[in-house]
Amino acid sequence: MLNKKVEEAINAQINAELFSAYLYMSMGAYLDSMNLTGFSNWMSIQVQEELSHVQKFYHYVNERGGRVVLDAIEKPEFEWDSVLDVFEATYEHEQKVTSLINGLVEVARIENDNATYNFLQWFVSEQVEEEASADAMVQKMKLIGDFGPGIFMLDQEAMQRVFVPPAASEGA
Ligand code: FEO
């Protein structure tokens, strides 16, 4: 049976992951409005990543005999200053999510819930990747600056990004 405090904390994280998906969809819409379909593809893969995180938490709560309770999703931003601004905001957002995951780990530890503590280690590793992939985009964009052909090429590269679902053995 899932500890109530842990259950509430995971439900809050489900809302945060849904907001992440919503935010990245909004970023994708902004990029699409500029015909940057490669960067928009990058964001649509990010949306799928976030929804897979939601599913992972959802299944875990049910597996432990808990109850998933959904809350309202906050309205995301919809305007940014530039593509660089979008990816800097992405990197910043992922750092925030990492701190939320760390907070969840702390709740599991305080509540002596070792199963949840173990389950959360996947997310601890995932956040390393999430931060790294957003930061890589920021760094490449800073290198390119305002050089149009460079932006075009990076947009083409972003078009190649595909969604790789977590392995079945990882419980997604
Ligand atoms: Fe669900 Fe991008 O962290």
Boltz pocket constraint, residues with backbone or C-beta under 6 A from the ligand:
constraints:
  - pocket:
      binder: B
      contacts: [[A, 17], [A, 20], [A, 49], [A, 50], [A, 53], [A, 94], [A, 97], [A, 130]]
      max_distance: 6.0
